[in-house]
Each structure stands twice: as structure tokens, then as C-alpha cells.
Amino acid sequence: MPKDHGIGASPKRREDVRFLTGAGQYTDDINVYGQTYVHFLRSDVAHGRINSVNTEVASAMPGVVRIFTGADFDGIGGLPCGWQVTDKHGEPMKEPAHPVLAQGKVRHVGDPIAAVVAESLEEARNAAEAIEVDIEELPAAVNMKAALAEGAPKVHDDLSDNLCYDWQFGSDQADVDAAFEKAAHVTTLELVNNRLVANPMEPRVALGDYSRANDESTLYTTSQNPHVIRLLMGAFVLGIPEHKLRVVAPDVGGGFGTKIFHYAEEAFCTFAARQINRPVKWTSTRSEAFMSDAHGRDHVTKIELALDAENNFIGLRTDTLANMGAYLSTFSSSVPTWLHGTLMAGNYKTPAIQVNVKAVFTNTVPVDAYRGAGRPEATFQLERLVDKAARELGVDPIALRRQNFITSFPYETPVAVAYDTGDYVATMDKLEEMIDRAGFDARRKESEAKGKLRGLGINCYIEACGIAPSNLVGQLGARAGLYDAATVRVNATGSISVMVGAHSHGQGHETAFPQVVAEMLGIDESMIDIVHGDSSKIPFGMGTYGSRSLAVCGSAMVRATEKIINKAKKIAGHLLEASEADIELKDGQFTVAGTDKSVAWGDVTLAAYVPHNYPLEDIEPGLEETAFYDPSNFTYPAGAYACEVELDPETGKVTIERFAAADDFGNVVNPMIVEGQVHGGLAQGIGQALLETCSYDEDGQLLSASYMDYAMPRADDVPFYAVDHSCATPCTHNPLGVKGCGEAGAIGSPPAVVNAVIDALHSGGHTQVTHIDMPVSPGRVWAAMHG
Amino acid sequence: MYSFDMVRPTSVADAVAALGQEDAQALSGGQTLIPTLKQRLAMPSVLVSLSGIDELKGLSVSDGVMEIKGATTHATVAREGGDYPGLAALAANIGDPAVRNRGTIGGSIANNDPSACYPAAALGSGATIVTNTREIAADEFFQGMFTTALEEGEIVTAVRFPIPEKAAYMKFEQPASRFALVGVFVAKYADGVRVAVTGASNDGVHRWSAAEEALSANFAPDAVEGLSVPADNMIADLHGSAAYRAHLVGVMTKRAVAAAD
């Protein structure tokens, strides 16, 4: 019988009441007295030298308060990168300046040149059109290979070339070389992991406010991590100490990674509000989002797998070009390296692995983490490659995977990470049960009777989540710790506010987190609320990304709740005139073990705040505890996915007929929310595989700059999913045994889709087609069939 | 958007008069014009809304001809155009419900977007475009992408479709916009078959005469087997090459013939 409350129950999401009735309070819903509006004049060329920006006429236009240009930011810090990658020669990555407004050069379409602050948005836009900008257009570096060639246009004049770093990682060279030398078979694949635009439903918004009375700044912003923004912007850009800077990220309508980063517009609004002593608001248009939100993915990879005569994987080697765009966004440098290279073992016991990554500057929008961040790129190349190997060897793709699975845990990979738990055989068994593989031939015949081809694609995935152990990431170059924090504030009547550093922007924390505290205390969930998203209300927090909220912040919340229980037992012991060691807490009652003497939760909490009968000589009044939690390892969710497609050979159109996901997320707090997270991740992964791509032309003009050309997945593009998370091997190193579920769907699904398309084409005799780059659009499929 | 004045006349005559002002622009359903204005890509001084003119709304059938007034929405044609099922089905699949409830036939053909659906129906049916001053045959009306025979200030007041024996429209959707990557309208009349292609060509909507000849002789999918469209002047973009579009013209024609009723 399913539980109806606490851990493992599926109460409906309490936050949905306000989201679905239009009562959410998003950043754009916040307006402050005296507010001005800013419009950014953005570059329409990919690369150019700014000869002059004349704002004289524009400044005199109606409603204009002030116009800012790059010169206003002389001597002010640029936007920082949060991760220092060291290259294979031991040198630090190249880290060019990233000014808030362009200085000297523009480096991508959308780079902000000037900012017009006016009484209304229309007046700001009118004045922006009157700014006279003289830009000498320069040749652009767009394609990564071309950008690395001798004589390529340099994105940053002060750097020697466009190579940010040349990184190598994994096993000893000799071991990798030996594996390939003795291989009975080598499978090679070259592929592209397509550039994506995250496109959260809510575009980015920033509202800067300044109180001259107490010299305090407030930034309201669409962020996944307000404390991180406070730290980066306060310490590195504007020089505002934490106690004078409040950052609020209220309801946020989706982030998917692109709202992690510290952006120029946030710094600008905070800065400008101090300059003009009035609030300054910016709301991104969708067009601006396409050219200013950090993009995702954009890797070009060659990967090789060495197998012995028995089809055991004996070596793996990858060579990737990773696009950084024009500037280093906050966590951009970590994505193709530590979030990607460390996952190249996948679910397999390959003993020798080497990962090579060259990060490249180009005249395009900066690229950074997007749902999965590095791990989808790793999974896609590995699982496409294993599928290709199975086809070349004429063996069953599931059998080949099973043969090479890691089966004993903990497992030290050759790429630095140690998997604590997992059962890849179990998730594959479950998947095979879910997909009715035995019935596939009959389904294929049905499709063929309609003139269609049918394909089945299988893959596994593993991800490193619960980001991350601070001492480890510090050694790897992170400029931040990746712990999290929670304060449990028990009020006099027993109700509870839990202030958490995780930020909920669609994940359902407001429902799931109270389930944990309620379970621990044995009280009703309705007595517990979550507070998040305001640096003035929560103790600290590194925010939400990397499927970390429950594993890291949830663990902090557990630790703080444990402290609450310990103190409450002391109070109960006093009230019951018993030793604290004899007090048991069950169902919200403190009982002296072995007796019927008890006090209720509310009696204890009241005593803490009305300490008339209270051990004041031993303990303080009040009942509030804070805990910081730093994980000792990543968590390793894993699973097996299957996709069945139907392909129309006349048009190349692919439709997804069935999709199954068997995931191991460890313990699960709210199964309904977990399923929702998987559904959303699958939709985004299917979007990447079939529909989405961000394209530039050779001059660096953004071709997919609106929904007219950027294809988002819609309801009729995705099937009804079969999802399962019953094969749980709980995480061994966090108190909840949870692994995280937010990114799995987006990581695991793209290879399943492409594997299925290749399978369908082979069934139709198109055996020359060994790979199609994503998105596997009708035009590309048709071209591959006739290529 | 830039500032503009707006008028909402109640007669065609008043609308024509209002359109005589400098930089005046007719506004019908606004499904193209409003996004254009929001992007500041147009700066009309005055918008003349056609939505308050009753004489521009509705459809009727007489003597085998369906007349649809210029400001009739796609949703209305989808709902009430059952006497011309191929046309009603086309209208029912334009855009999404919001587009169909605002967008109008007059607005669509006056804009002549190279990927729009209605121009294929008008050309494929040999329709007559009626304006406030004259009647124009579809073959003369569509003059290349976003170009028509309309004069400055001229309003499409109605489109007259001869109802064929059989017709169907097949649209292969561009994945992002869901406009036609290639759309083919096939209509069989007593005196021959017309085939109109949208979405594919740099010249906008056009007829495919080789297919018309073959289908006039034998109205069956097989009849177009082996016919091919030259890729020379086809659109090539992110979503498909010229060769792919040329190929799809054949596929969609065959499917339209098979579906025609």
C-alpha cells in the first residue's frame, strides 16, 4: 500500500496552486516605486571593432534618464568564470576579460554595446535607435576547427589564439596505446553534440534597487542560485560587501542551467540603480534570450573504442572540440572537462580511457551548462559508439552492453570518480521487461505493412550528481565550495519554516522537502513550509543544478532536523522528568521509553519559547538549528532507456512510438515528482535528438533566432512514457540515500532516439547509414538515405 | 512597437478612405503584422482594422462557387466550409487555435507568405480574388514571395473558389514554425486538374504543370510517379535542402491525390 504522507508518498505539488492560477510571483511581477526601464543596444555583427558610440542625440530624447556604455565600466570588474581548468601542460586556461558592456570590440551577435535607462521601455528603445554606433566589422571565428587554424580571426586580441585550453585526462598514455595496439576490433565514430538554447518559459529578468539611506543594494533576478550571484557580483564585479547586497530569486519559471550563471544584465541593473539612485528593470524579450542566454552543448567529437576478440571493451579514446563562445560564462570551463571526462567510463569496466578536450573561443554566444551539462555529451558519444560497435560485430546491442557492465561496487573508474552503488543488470532487466522486446518484430511488421520502417534503440547512462565534494572540486579548479545549507526554524506552536539554500524553479521542493522533515518528526506536512530564494532569509546556499538539491541541501536539512530532535529531546526529558537518553520521538509524541508518559511536539516547542519550566541553566531557549552539508562523493544515478521509432522513408520523418526509462535514483521522496522530472528531461532529450539546434551562418549570424526556426518539442512530438525507478540502490554516503533525478531524462534519451533511427534505417536496407547528427530532422534522414 | 493610430471602420468604403492616409496599413487578423510591429520591423502611421466590417465576414455557396469574404477567420472556414471539404480541412490545420481564430483569408493571401497554406488553395482552385476595385484571377494575383497584384490601399473583399469534384491539401510541416516546408493542393475539376505548391520555391506559391497534365489524364497517385520537380529554384535552409523540397513536392502531390475527396 503506497504511503499517504512522509517519504515515499506522492502528495500533489502545493506550489502548483499558485502557478496554475496565475498567482505566482515572478521577477517581472515585482515593481518598485520610481522604477526605470533599461533597453540594451546589442551588436548585430558577430565581430567588430567599436570605433565610436555617440549617445549625444539619444541622451536628449524624451524620457531618457541616462545612457551607459562600456566606458562607464572602466575600472569595474568583468564577469568572472567560476572554474579554473589547468591544461595538459600544467598551464592555466586562458581567461579573457568579460566586460559588462562591450569595450573596444563586440564579439558575438547580441553582445551589449550600450544601455539606455528611461522612464518607459518604449522611450528606452526609441533612444537606443538614435545612438550612433560606428563598428568596423571584422571577419568572425565561428566554426571551431576554422577558429583553431593558423591565421584565424582572433576573438580576443590579447590572447595568442582562440584555444582556451587543451585538456587531457584519464589513464596513462602507454596503457591506452597498448589497448588499441592489441585490439581485435576498433570502432570509430565522429559526431556533433548540437548547440541548444535552453528556452525556459520565463525569460531572464533583473531588477536592481538601491537604498541610499543605508547604502544597500537589492537585486531581484531570475536565478537558480541567488547566493552565488551575490558572491560573484558583489565580490568580483561591483565590489559590494555581502551585508550590503541582497539577492532575491522569487518564483522562477524554469532554469535548465541557463539561470545558474552571473549575467551582465544583472550586474548592470544593480550598478545603474546605484548610479542614478532609482530602481532599474530589465525584462528579456524572447529574441534577446536567443542571443544572450548562455547556450548549451556544442561539442564535436571523435571517439574510438578498442575491443578484444571476446568483445570486451579494453580501451576508449576521445578527442573533443568544445565551444566556449566569445567569453567564459560562469561554469563554462568545467562542463567539457570535469563534468564530461569523468563520465566516459559510463556503465562499463573499460580499463583504459583517455579524454582529450580542446576548448575554443568563437564569435558566438557563450556556452555553459544545460540540463545534464557534460554528462549528456559523454553519454551520447559512448552509447552511440557502443551501438555502432555492436552493429559492426554483428552482436546484440543489449548483450554487448551486459557483457561489459560494471557489476561490483564500489568501483573506481579510470577517470577519477568512484561509483558507490549501482545495479546496471537490474535496470536493463527491468527495461527489457518494460519494452516487450519479444513483440518488437510483430510491431516492425505492422509498420512495414504501412510503408514505414521501425527501429528499436537501447542505451544505458550514468551521471555524477549531487554536486559536489568541495575539497575534490577545489583541487580540480572550482573557485567555490559546493556544499549547501538549511535552517530549521521551529515556531512556538510547533509549525516550522525551513530555510534552504536550494532553489526551486519547477522541481517541487516546496512539496518534497517538507515530506522529509515531517517523516523525521512524525508531524503533519502542512505544518512545514520551505523558504528559499532570498539571501536575506536563508543562511546560505549554492543553489540548484546538477541534480543536487535533495542529495546536498536535503542532507543539510536532515542534519539540522537531527539537531532539532536532539534539543527537543532534552526539553522533553526536562518536562517528563526523565533522562534525555530515555526519550523516544514517534508520531509527534515524546515518550519515556517503556512508559506511557509523554508530551506532544507542540508542548515541547511551546516550552522552548515560553521557558517557564525549562532547563535554562543547560540549554538556550528557542528551537532553531542550522546545518551545512558537504557531500563526500558525487551520487551516481544510472539507468537503461529504450526508444521505438517509426520512420517514413518517403519523407524521412521520424515519430517516437514508445519510450521506456528504467532509472536507479536511489531512494525516492515523492515518486510523482520524480516521474515528472523524468518526463520533462525526456522531452528535452527528445527535443535535442529530433528537433532542436542553434545554428550560425559563416558570418556568425544567428540563424535559429526565434521559434520560427528553433524547434522546441511540443506535446505531439513526444509519446506516453513508461518510466520506472524501482531498481533502487541507495546512495551510501548521504543520509537520505538519494541520488538525484532532475537531469537523467535529458542525459539518457538522445542516444536511444538516434540508435532507434539507425536501427530503422538498417531494417530498410540503408546499411550505409552509420550515424546521423542531431537533430535527426526529416531533411537529414532523407539526405542520409540518399547520400 | 512604435506608436501608431488605429481606426476601426465599419464599411469597406470607410476602410479604403482611411487607407488613403500616408503610411496607413490594413490590419486584418494580425497574425503576421502584429509580430512584425512588435519587432519594430514596420512603422505604420495608422492601422486600419478590418475586423469591424460586417460585409467582409462570412461565406456562402452558389452555382458551385464558395465565396469567402476577406475578413473571415480560418476557424470559420474550418467550421462552415463543409461544401468544399478540402478547403475546410486546410483551414482547420493552419497554425494553432489562436491563429485560426484571429487569422483571416484575406490577410493570408494579401501577405502571400511563401510558406502559407491559403495561397496554395486559391491557386490550386483557380480562385478569383475580389477586391474593392476589381476581380483578379489567382494565376495573376500571386507574383512571388510576399508579392501580389494588389495596389497600394487595395483590400481583398472576398475570394471565390470554384468547388472541385475532388481536392486535398497535404502539408509537410517545418518542424519549428509548423508552416509548410512543402504543401501541395490538388483539385480535380471537370476540365482538368490543378496542382499548386507552397513552401518550396523561391518564387512562392506556383503551379506544377507537369503533374497537372499527368493527373488530368489519370487522377491517381501513380500518375505522378516518375515525375520530378527541378531543385534549381527551391528554397534551401536549416530545415531542408533544395533537393529535399523538390522530392517532397512529389511525395505530397501523390499523397494529396490519394487523399482527395
Interface residues (C-beta under 8 A of the other chain):
Chain A: E122 R125 S287 E650 T651 G652 K653 L690 L691 T693 S695 L703 S704 Y707 M708 D709 Y710 A711 M712 P775 S777 P778 G779 W782 A783
Chain B: M1 S3 Q39 R40 F172 P175 A176 S177 F179 L181 D237 L238 H239 G240 S241 Y244 H247 L248 V251
